[in-house]
Amino acid sequence: MDAKEKLFWSIALPGFGQLLNGKYFKGFVFIALEFLVNIQAHFNEVIISSFHGDIEQAIIQADFQWLMFYPCLYFFAMWDAFKDAGGGKKPYSFLPFVFAAYFVTVGTIFSSKITLFGVLLGPIWLPMLSVIPGLIVGFTLKKIIGKK
């Protein structure tokens, strides 16, 4: 099993990649943290409302104080699983993960206010879209800094 496969399992649920890497304690800690933040933020209810197009209800349901923890937990668990599996050996390989976490966190903060083409995207769709600029910035900085 290669590093990318463990990364993808970590995307499915933070902690799964660590379990596949044989890092059981760390894996169970990530899973427990994911459940804690998920429950406290009402994340599953927010996801369901968002997928049903009820963005106002999703915003009301979300506990943003807890929801803001999720991006950093999620992307750190992905990076950790990937690195423990032997990936990310090039300098600054962490930058795409870090900047994706930053941008998703900022997307979460502003998700109840920012519209795109007049559409309020809310606490699921705006943060998910924020991954793209985060990765672009992270990969660009990795390339620029890595050349020096």
Protein Blocks (a to p, Z undefined) as FASTA:
>chain_A
ZZklmmmmmmmpghjlmmmnopamlmmmmmmmmmmmmmmnommmmmmmmmnopamlmmmm
pcfklmmmmmmmmmmmmmmmmmmnopakbghklmmmmmmmmmmmmmmmmmmmbcgehiae
bjmlmmmmmmmmmmmmmmmmmmmmmmZZ
